[in-house]
Amino acid sequence: MKRKSTSYQHVQANLPSNVFWERVPALAAEQRRFFLYGEDTYHVSRAADGIVKALEPVYRESYYTWDVTIDELCAKLTTPTLFADKVAVILRNFEASKKKFRQQLDEFLRTFSFDHRLIILHEAPLLRDDLKDEALVGVSEQCFRVHFTAPTQRDITETFIPEHLNKPMEENARTLLWECTGGDLWLLAHELEKLEFYTRGRSTVTLHDVERCSSVVETRDLGQLLAHVERRDLARSMETLSVLFADGMTPVFIATVLHRHFRWAFTRQPYTPLTRFRVLKTLHDADYKLKTSGSSRYVLETAVARLCEVLGG
């Protein structure tokens, strides 16, 4: 079935995110297809986890990345539940999928019904150019849609932080933590874990704790590193890294600054979805290796070289 071509279409969420959390168990039981999208990628991911948890133990979750083939996806979703376990398929990074795949998925969803669950994560806002894509809009129209908007400073300091920390935090400390992380909930959750560990045995997290554990003080050389990486200047990036290491700056700290910088840059510069995915994957891989490997300097140098390559297309 083909739709008339249009230059601009509108995607209307079925529910705002705050109502969605109250109805997760009922929605998980009622709906078979979900399209979760928006600026708040932290809660987009957490929403998928919430749906899967509500389906347990009847459903066995199954994760796919954005590069799964349409044949693999169709085979999983159309397997008769009489002969196999029910599964909840989470299709991540849909914003980075290829146009042909979106067209194939649109046609598949129009043709087949299934008892399994499909949870599509479009881990970015739907921009005006996205809404010119008939296949993307078509896929979303056939799913239950939930929009996760970017949290405000008040949302973070008055709700998110208290919910993710098992002790009170001073108001000025919460404000500083918000500033230090740029409002990035992924980084914020990581910083809260550090603060929880650092303040064991004390009843309150203070401003001094945040200043000591979480404040990111970018030196001139760090700023130069960020500029060299964005310009894809590998030689100067490596020279600047050597200076930072000589000054005693740790690879983990530099990796955190890179991660925060690019999270911020993605909201203000026109990176393609695929570039965003590759940058974040590079930084996530580096973070894991820095925590599990003894060759931390080599890990960071490799990550910086990979960033220069990715940003160069």
C-alpha positions in Angstrom: 0.0 0.0 0.0 1.5 3.3 -1.1 0.8 6.7 0.4 0.7 10.0 -1.4 4.1 11.7 -1.3 4.3 14.7 1.0 7.2 17.0 1.7 6.4 17.3 5.4 4.5 15.1 7.8 3.7 15.2 11.5 4.3 12.5 14.1 2.0 12.8 17.1 3.0 10.9 20.3 0.3 8.6 21.7 1.4 9.6 25.2 3.7 12.1 26.9 6.6 10.4 28.7 5.4 11.3 32.2 2.1 9.4 31.7 3.9 6.5 30.0 5.8 5.6 33.2 2.5 5.3 35.1 1.1 2.9 32.5 4.1 0.7 31.5 2.6 -2.6 32.8 -0.7 -2.1 31.0 0.9 -0.8 27.8 3.3 -3.7 27.7 0.4 -6.1 27.8 -1.8 -4.3 25.3 0.7 -3.0 22.6 2.9 -5.1 20.3 4.8 -2.3 18.6 6.5 0.7 20.3 8.3 3.6 18.8 10.3 5.5 21.5 12.0 8.7 20.4 13.2 12.1 21.6 16.1 14.2 22.9 16.2 12.3 26.2 18.1 9.2 25.0 18.7 8.1 28.6 15.0 7.6 29.2 14.4 6.2 25.7 16.7 3.4 26.6 15.3 3.0 30.1 11.7 2.9 28.7 12.7 -0.2 26.6 14.1 -1.8 29.7 10.8 -1.0 31.6 8.7 -2.6 28.9 10.8 -5.8 28.8 10.7 -6.0 32.6 7.0 -5.7 32.6 6.8 -8.6 30.1 8.9 -11.0 32.2 8.8 -13.9 32.6 6.5 -14.6 29.6 8.8 -12.9 27.1 12.5 -13.5 26.6 14.2 -10.3 25.5 16.4 -10.1 22.4 18.6 -7.1 21.4 19.6 -6.0 18.0 21.7 -3.1 16.8 20.8 -0.7 14.1 22.5 -2.8 11.4 20.3 -5.9 11.7 19.0 -7.1 8.3 15.3 -7.1 7.5 15.3 -10.8 7.0 16.7 -11.5 10.4 14.2 -9.2 12.0 11.3 -10.6 10.1 12.3 -14.2 10.9 12.4 -13.4 14.6 9.1 -11.6 14.7 7.1 -14.1 12.6 8.2 -17.2 14.4 5.0 -18.9 15.7 4.8 -18.6 19.5 3.4 -22.2 19.6 6.9 -23.5 18.8 9.1 -20.9 20.3 9.5 -18.5 23.2 7.9 -15.1 22.9 10.5 -12.4 22.5 10.7 -8.6 22.8 13.0 -7.4 20.0 14.6 -4.0 20.8 15.8 -2.3 17.6 18.3 0.3 18.8 19.7 3.4 17.0 16.9 3.5 14.4 17.9 7.1 13.6 21.1 5.6 12.0 19.4 3.0 9.9 19.6 3.0 6.1 16.6 4.3 4.1 16.2 0.9 2.3 15.9 -0.8 5.7 13.3 1.7 6.9 11.3 1.1 3.7 11.4 -2.6 4.1 10.4 -2.4 7.7 7.5 -0.1 6.8 6.2 -2.7 4.3 6.7 -5.6 6.7 4.7 -3.9 9.4 1.9 -3.2 7.0 1.8 -6.8 5.8 2.4 -9.0 8.9 0.9 -9.2 12.4 2.8 -11.0 15.2 2.5 -11.9 18.9 6.1 -10.9 19.7 7.0 -7.4 20.8 8.9 -4.9 18.7 10.5 -1.9 20.5 12.1 0.6 18.1 14.4 3.2 19.7 14.9 6.4 17.7 17.6 7.8 20.0 17.3 11.4 18.7 14.6 14.0 18.2 12.5 13.8 15.0 13.7 16.9 13.1 11.9 18.5 10.2 14.0 16.7 7.7 13.3 13.4 9.3 9.6 14.0 8.8 10.1 14.2 5.1 11.0 10.5 5.2 7.8 8.6 4.3 9.2 5.3 5.5 10.3 6.6 8.9 6.9 8.3 9.4 5.2 5.1 8.2 7.0 2.9 10.7 6.2 5.3 13.5 2.5 5.5 12.6 2.2 1.7 13.0 3.6 1.7 16.5 2.6 3.1 19.9 4.6 6.3 20.1 6.2 7.9 23.2 8.2 11.2 23.0 10.9 11.7 25.6 11.7 15.5 25.6 14.9 16.9 26.9 14.8 17.4 30.7 15.0 20.9 32.1 17.4 22.0 34.8 14.5 21.7 37.3 13.7 18.2 36.2 17.3 17.1 36.8 18.0 18.9 40.1 14.6 18.3 41.7 13.7 14.9 40.3 16.4 12.9 38.6 19.2 13.5 41.1 17.1 12.7 44.2 15.7 9.6 42.5 19.2 8.3 41.6 21.0 9.0 44.8 20.3 7.3 48.1 21.0 10.3 50.3 20.2 14.1 50.2 22.4 16.5 48.2 22.7 20.2 48.9 20.9 22.4 46.5 24.0 24.3 45.3 25.7 20.9 44.8 22.9 19.7 42.6 23.1 22.9 40.5 26.9 22.5 40.1 26.5 18.8 39.1 24.0 19.8 36.5 26.4 22.4 35.1 29.4 20.0 35.1 27.6 17.4 33.1 25.8 19.8 30.7 22.5 18.1 31.6 23.6 14.9 30.0 21.7 12.2 31.9 24.1 9.4 30.9 27.1 11.3 32.3 25.0 12.5 35.3 24.1 8.9 36.3 27.8 8.0 36.1 28.8 10.9 38.3 26.1 10.0 40.8 27.5 6.5 41.1 31.0 8.0 41.8 29.5 10.4 44.5 27.6 7.5 46.1 30.9 5.6 46.5 32.9 8.6 47.5 30.5 9.7 50.3 29.9 6.4 51.9 29.4 6.7 55.6 28.1 10.3 55.3 24.5 11.4 55.3 24.6 14.3 52.8 26.5 15.1 49.5 27.9 18.6 49.7 29.1 21.2 47.3 32.7 20.3 48.2 32.1 16.7 47.3 30.9 17.6 43.8 33.8 20.0 43.3 36.2 17.3 44.3 34.7 14.4 42.4 32.7 15.8 39.4 33.8 19.2 38.3 35.4 19.2 34.8 38.0 21.9 34.7 39.1 22.2 31.1 42.6 23.5 30.8 43.9 25.3 27.7 45.5 22.1 26.4 42.3 20.2 26.8 40.5 22.8 24.8 43.1 22.5 22.1 42.7 18.7 22.1 38.9 19.1 21.4 39.6 21.6 18.6 42.2 19.3 17.0 39.9 16.3 17.1 37.0 18.2 15.6 39.4 19.4 12.8 40.5 15.8 12.3 44.1 16.8 12.9 45.6 13.5 14.1 49.2 14.7 14.5 48.3 17.7 16.6 45.8 15.7 18.6 48.6 13.2 19.5 51.0 16.0 20.4 48.4 17.6 22.7 47.7 14.2 24.3 51.4 13.9 25.1 51.4 17.3 26.8 48.3 16.4 28.9 49.8 13.1 30.0 53.0 14.9 30.9 51.0 17.3 33.1 49.6 14.3 35.0 46.1 14.3 33.5 44.6 10.8 33.5 43.2 9.0 30.4 39.9 8.4 32.2 39.5 12.1 32.9 40.3 13.1 29.3 37.8 10.4 28.0 35.1 11.9 30.2 35.8 15.4 28.8 35.6 14.1 25.2 32.3 12.3 25.9 30.8 15.4 27.5 32.0 17.6 24.7 30.5 15.5 21.9 27.2 15.0 23.7 27.0 18.8 23.9 28.1 19.2 20.3 25.5 16.8 19.0 22.7 19.2 20.1 24.3 22.2 18.4 26.0 20.9 15.2 24.6 19.0 12.2 26.3 15.7 12.6 24.7 12.8 10.7 23.0 10.1 12.7 25.7 7.6 11.6 28.5 9.9 12.7 26.8 10.4 16.1 26.5 6.6 16.5 30.1 5.9 15.6 31.5 8.7 17.8 29.5 7.5 20.8 30.4 3.8 20.1 34.1 4.8 20.0 33.8 6.6 23.3 31.8 3.8 25.0 34.3 1.2 23.8 37.2 3.4 25.2 35.4 3.8 28.5 35.1 0.0 28.9 38.7 -0.7 27.9 40.0 2.1 30.2 38.3 0.4 33.1 39.4 -3.2 32.3 42.8 -2.7 30.6 46.2 -1.8 32.0 47.2 0.0 28.8 45.1 3.1 29.4 47.3 5.6 27.5 47.3 3.4 24.4 43.5 2.9 24.7 42.9 6.6 24.7 45.3 7.3 21.9 43.6 4.7 19.8 40.2 6.2 20.6 41.3 9.7 19.6 42.7 8.4 16.3 39.4 6.6 15.7 37.5 9.8 16.4 39.6 11.7 13.9 38.8 9.0 11.3 35.1 8.9 12.1 34.7 12.7 11.9 36.4 12.7 8.6 33.6 10.6 7.1 
